[in-house]
Amino acid sequence: MTGLRMASVLVATAAAGAAGYLGLVTGRLTLDLGIGRRVRPLGPQVVDIAAPRELVFDVIAQPYLGRATRAQQDKIQVWERGDGMVLAAHRTPIGRSLVTQTVETVAFTRPDTVDFRLVRGPVPHVRERFTLTGDGDHTRLEYTGEMGADGWALGTRWAAVVAQRWEATVADSLATLKSEAERRHTHQRKTPTDYPAPGPTQ
């Protein structure tokens, strides 16, 4: 093999490797070999929310079962709706102008669980659950799950990279969820008696 031909092969190999990496990190390519799968836990992450469980559940379900806001539409696109379940695409910025897209089924069991199962993404296997326990105006939300990748040790290392970003994204989502649920609860509790009575007319 001549030097020029070898260089061409190396360039083509590097380009294919770069394309494959971009495909994985953006979710366009899933490496599902079916061999050497290793599964690791996700979470737990626990958030205490000063709002009733039903309201928290409604905030989670809104972009999937209800009318999503414009900001939510930029991140979540519902492809199919069924009885208590949807198929949805989730878009998440990952830096350097890259956006990863995952496709998941989302199942709702009111008022206490929301289950996510990955259909397409940077790894072949993810299952997640939001569990809500409530006591009056207080809700505890616990996030748990598992992530699996194929390829034995190589897959384990890749899953560790993906899981770090994945769990950081979940933490951001939970913080947003907490803020929105508490905002709505505060708004709902306001009544005309919360404001001072008007003074005598002049």
VOMAR-50036 format. One record per residue (C-alpha): residue in one letter; x, y, z; residue number from 1. Coordinates in steps of 0.25 Angstrom, whole numbers. Layout:
BEGIN
+------+-------+-------+-------+------+
: resn :     x :     y :     z : resi :
+------+-------+-------+-------+------+
:    A :     X :     Y :     Z :  NUM :
...
+------+-------+-------+-------+------+
// end
This chain:
BEGIN
+------+-------+-------+-------+------+
: resn :     x :     y :     z : resi :
+------+-------+-------+-------+------+
:    M :     0 :     0 :     0 :    1 :
:    T :     6 :    13 :    -4 :    2 :
:    G :     7 :    25 :     6 :    3 :
:    L :    -4 :    33 :    -2 :    4 :
:    R :   -13 :    21 :    -1 :    5 :
:    M :   -10 :    18 :    14 :    6 :
:    A :   -13 :    33 :    17 :    7 :
:    S :   -26 :    32 :     9 :    8 :
:    V :   -30 :    20 :    17 :    9 :
:    L :   -27 :    27 :    30 :   10 :
:    V :   -34 :    39 :    27 :   11 :
:    A :   -47 :    31 :    23 :   12 :
:    T :   -46 :    23 :    36 :   13 :
:    A :   -44 :    35 :    44 :   14 :
:    A :   -56 :    41 :    37 :   15 :
:    A :   -65 :    29 :    39 :   16 :
:    G :   -61 :    29 :    54 :   17 :
:    A :   -64 :    43 :    56 :   18 :
:    A :   -78 :    41 :    49 :   19 :
:    G :   -81 :    29 :    57 :   20 :
:    Y :   -77 :    37 :    70 :   21 :
:    L :   -86 :    49 :    66 :   22 :
:    G :   -97 :    39 :    63 :   23 :
:    L :   -96 :    33 :    77 :   24 :
:    V :   -96 :    46 :    85 :   25 :
:    T :  -107 :    52 :    77 :   26 :
:    G :  -116 :    39 :    78 :   27 :
:    R :  -117 :    37 :    63 :   28 :
:    L :  -109 :    24 :    64 :   29 :
:    T :  -111 :    13 :    75 :   30 :
:    L :  -101 :     3 :    77 :   31 :
:    D :  -110 :    -9 :    80 :   32 :
:    L :  -101 :   -22 :    78 :   33 :
:    G :  -109 :   -30 :    88 :   34 :
:    I :   -96 :   -36 :    94 :   35 :
:    G :   -87 :   -32 :   106 :   36 :
:    R :   -98 :   -23 :   112 :   37 :
:    R :   -95 :   -17 :   125 :   38 :
:    V :  -106 :    -9 :   133 :   39 :
:    R :  -103 :     2 :   143 :   40 :
:    P :  -113 :     9 :   152 :   41 :
:    L :  -118 :    23 :   150 :   42 :
:    G :  -121 :    32 :   163 :   43 :
:    P :  -127 :    32 :   172 :   44 :
:    Q :  -130 :    47 :   172 :   45 :
:    V :  -140 :    52 :   182 :   46 :
:    V :  -147 :    65 :   182 :   47 :
:    D :  -157 :    71 :   192 :   48 :
:    I :  -167 :    80 :   186 :   49 :
:    A :  -176 :    89 :   194 :   50 :
:    A :  -189 :    86 :   186 :   51 :
:    P :  -199 :    75 :   186 :   52 :
:    R :  -196 :    62 :   179 :   53 :
:    E :  -208 :    63 :   169 :   54 :
:    L :  -202 :    77 :   164 :   55 :
:    V :  -188 :    71 :   163 :   56 :
:    F :  -193 :    60 :   155 :   57 :
:    D :  -201 :    70 :   146 :   58 :
:    V :  -188 :    78 :   143 :   59 :
:    I :  -180 :    66 :   139 :   60 :
:    A :  -192 :    61 :   130 :   61 :
:    Q :  -195 :    74 :   123 :   62 :
:    P :  -185 :    74 :   112 :   63 :
:    Y :  -189 :    60 :   108 :   64 :
:    L :  -204 :    59 :   111 :   65 :
:    G :  -208 :    74 :   111 :   66 :
:    R :  -204 :    87 :   104 :   67 :
:    A :  -189 :    89 :   104 :   68 :
:    T :  -183 :   103 :   105 :   69 :
:    R :  -174 :   108 :    94 :   70 :
:    A :  -162 :   105 :   103 :   71 :
:    Q :  -167 :    91 :   105 :   72 :
:    Q :  -169 :    89 :    90 :   73 :
:    D :  -155 :    92 :    87 :   74 :
:    K :  -151 :    81 :    96 :   75 :
:    I :  -162 :    71 :    95 :   76 :
:    Q :  -169 :    66 :    83 :   77 :
:    V :  -181 :    56 :    85 :   78 :
:    W :  -181 :    47 :    73 :   79 :
:    E :  -192 :    37 :    77 :   80 :
:    R :  -203 :    37 :    88 :   81 :
:    G :  -210 :    25 :    94 :   82 :
:    D :  -217 :    21 :   107 :   83 :
:    G :  -209 :    27 :   118 :   84 :
:    M :  -196 :    26 :   109 :   85 :
:    V :  -189 :    34 :    99 :   86 :
:    L :  -177 :    33 :    90 :   87 :
:    A :  -169 :    45 :    90 :   88 :
:    A :  -156 :    51 :    85 :   89 :
:    H :  -147 :    59 :    95 :   90 :
:    R :  -137 :    69 :    90 :   91 :
:    T :  -125 :    73 :    99 :   92 :
:    P :  -114 :    82 :    96 :   93 :
:    I :  -100 :    76 :    99 :   94 :
:    G :   -91 :    87 :    96 :   95 :
:    R :   -83 :    91 :    83 :   96 :
:    S :   -96 :    94 :    76 :   97 :
:    L :  -100 :    79 :    77 :   98 :
:    V :  -113 :    74 :    81 :   99 :
:    T :  -116 :    60 :    85 :  100 :
:    Q :  -130 :    54 :    82 :  101 :
:    T :  -136 :    42 :    90 :  102 :
:    V :  -149 :    35 :    87 :  103 :
:    E :  -156 :    29 :    99 :  104 :
:    T :  -169 :    24 :   103 :  105 :
:    V :  -175 :    31 :   115 :  106 :
:    A :  -186 :    23 :   123 :  107 :
:    F :  -195 :    31 :   134 :  108 :
:    T :  -201 :    24 :   146 :  109 :
:    R :  -208 :    35 :   153 :  110 :
:    P :  -205 :    40 :   164 :  111 :
:    D :  -192 :    33 :   167 :  112 :
:    T :  -183 :    28 :   156 :  113 :
:    V :  -178 :    32 :   142 :  114 :
:    D :  -169 :    22 :   135 :  115 :
:    F :  -160 :    25 :   123 :  116 :
:    R :  -154 :    14 :   114 :  117 :
:    L :  -144 :    18 :   104 :  118 :
:    V :  -147 :    14 :    89 :  119 :
:    R :  -135 :    21 :    82 :  120 :
:    G :  -123 :    28 :    88 :  121 :
:    P :  -108 :    28 :    91 :  122 :
:    V :  -110 :    15 :    98 :  123 :
:    P :  -119 :     3 :    95 :  124 :
:    H :  -125 :     2 :   109 :  125 :
:    V :  -131 :    12 :   119 :  126 :
:    R :  -143 :    11 :   128 :  127 :
:    E :  -147 :    22 :   138 :  128 :
:    R :  -157 :    24 :   148 :  129 :
:    F :  -163 :    36 :   155 :  130 :
:    T :  -170 :    32 :   168 :  131 :
:    L :  -178 :    43 :   176 :  132 :
:    T :  -182 :    41 :   190 :  133 :
:    G :  -191 :    52 :   196 :  134 :
:    D :  -195 :    58 :   209 :  135 :
:    G :  -205 :    69 :   208 :  136 :
:    D :  -197 :    81 :   202 :  137 :
:    H :  -184 :    74 :   201 :  138 :
:    T :  -179 :    64 :   191 :  139 :
:    R :  -166 :    56 :   190 :  140 :
:    L :  -162 :    52 :   176 :  141 :
:    E :  -152 :    41 :   175 :  142 :
:    Y :  -145 :    38 :   162 :  143 :
:    T :  -139 :    24 :   160 :  144 :
:    G :  -135 :    16 :   147 :  145 :
:    E :  -124 :     8 :   140 :  146 :
:    M :  -116 :     9 :   128 :  147 :
:    G :  -109 :    -2 :   119 :  148 :
:    A :   -99 :    -2 :   108 :  149 :
:    D :   -93 :   -13 :   100 :  150 :
:    G :   -79 :   -17 :    98 :  151 :
:    W :   -74 :   -21 :   112 :  152 :
:    A :   -63 :   -12 :   117 :  153 :
:    L :   -64 :    -2 :   105 :  154 :
:    G :   -79 :    -1 :   107 :  155 :
:    T :   -78 :     1 :   122 :  156 :
:    R :   -68 :    13 :   120 :  157 :
:    W :   -78 :    19 :   109 :  158 :
:    A :   -90 :    17 :   119 :  159 :
:    A :   -82 :    25 :   129 :  160 :
:    V :   -80 :    36 :   120 :  161 :
:    V :   -95 :    37 :   116 :  162 :
:    A :  -100 :    35 :   130 :  163 :
:    Q :   -92 :    47 :   135 :  164 :
:    R :   -99 :    56 :   125 :  165 :
:    W :  -112 :    49 :   126 :  166 :
:    E :  -114 :    50 :   141 :  167 :
:    A :  -109 :    65 :   141 :  168 :
:    T :  -121 :    67 :   131 :  169 :
:    V :  -130 :    60 :   140 :  170 :
:    A :  -126 :    69 :   152 :  171 :
:    D :  -128 :    81 :   144 :  172 :
:    S :  -142 :    76 :   140 :  173 :
:    L :  -146 :    73 :   154 :  174 :
:    A :  -142 :    87 :   158 :  175 :
:    T :  -150 :    93 :   148 :  176 :
:    L :  -162 :    84 :   152 :  177 :
:    K :  -161 :    88 :   166 :  178 :
:    S :  -161 :   102 :   163 :  179 :
:    E :  -173 :   102 :   154 :  180 :
:    A :  -181 :    93 :   163 :  181 :
:    E :  -178 :   102 :   175 :  182 :
:    R :  -181 :   114 :   167 :  183 :
:    R :  -195 :   108 :   162 :  184 :
:    H :  -198 :   104 :   176 :  185 :
:    T :  -195 :   118 :   182 :  186 :
:    H :  -204 :   124 :   171 :  187 :
:    Q :  -216 :   115 :   174 :  188 :
:    R :  -215 :   118 :   189 :  189 :
:    K :  -217 :   133 :   186 :  190 :
:    T :  -231 :   138 :   189 :  191 :
:    P :  -237 :   152 :   190 :  192 :
:    T :  -235 :   151 :   205 :  193 :
:    D :  -220 :   151 :   203 :  194 :
:    Y :  -221 :   165 :   199 :  195 :
:    P :  -224 :   177 :   208 :  196 :
:    A :  -239 :   182 :   208 :  197 :
:    P :  -241 :   195 :   200 :  198 :
:    G :  -242 :   207 :   209 :  199 :
:    P :  -254 :   216 :   210 :  200 :
:    T :  -258 :   224 :   197 :  201 :
:    Q :  -255 :   238 :   197 :  202 :
+------+-------+-------+-------+------+
// end
